[in-house]
Amino acid sequence: MNSEHLTLLLVREMPYGKYKGRKIADLPGHYLGWFAREGFPKGELGQLLALMYELDHNDLRDLLYPLRTRP
């Protein structure tokens, strides 16, 4: 895992679909689970979605809270 990806989860937005415009860190677990079942997109977006899925699935979303409060 690239530690820079954790901060990218907080700034990158979903570029398409039902949750277009929502930060990847704020996507609901069921949506991330759908990608896990159907396949993540290629490239950086897919890597970020897969990372967020792992954080959500393992109940580790709290790891992002310190990054959210950084100036």
NUVEXMAR-804920 format. One record per residue (C-alpha): x, y, z. Coordinates in steps of 0.2 Angstrom, whole numbers, padded with zeros to 4 digits, always signed. Layout:
<gubas>
XYZ
...
</gubas>
This chain:
<gubas>
+0000+0000+0000
+0006+0017-0004
+0004+0029+0010
+0000+0043-0002
-0015+0034-0007
-0023+0036+0010
-0023+0055+0007
-0029+0053-0011
-0045+0044-0004
-0049+0061+0004
-0047+0072-0011
-0052+0061-0026
-0070+0061-0032
-0079+0047-0040
-0079+0052-0058
-0095+0043-0064
-0110+0033-0058
-0123+0036-0044
-0110+0043-0032
-0102+0055-0045
-0093+0069-0036
-0092+0061-0019
-0075+0058-0011
-0069+0040-0013
-0067+0040+0006
-0085+0044+0008
-0092+0031-0003
-0104+0018+0005
-0098+0001+0009
-0111-0008-0002
-0105+0002-0017
-0087-0003-0014
-0093-0021-0011
-0101-0021-0028
-0085-0016-0036
-0076-0030-0027
-0088-0042-0034
-0089-0035-0051
-0071-0029-0053
-0062-0013-0050
-0058-0001-0064
-0041-0001-0071
-0028+0012-0065
-0027+0023-0050
-0046+0024-0048
-0047+0005-0046
-0032+0005-0034
-0040+0018-0023
-0057+0010-0024
-0049-0007-0019
-0040+0001-0005
-0056+0010+0002
-0065-0007+0000
-0052-0015+0011
-0053-0001+0024
-0072-0002+0024
-0073-0021+0024
-0060-0023+0039
-0068-0009+0049
-0053+0003+0047
-0061+0019+0041
-0056+0027+0057
-0038+0027+0050
-0043+0041+0039
-0049+0053+0053
-0032+0060+0058
-0029+0064+0039
-0046+0073+0038
-0041+0085+0052
-0024+0090+0045
-0023+0108+0040
</gubas>
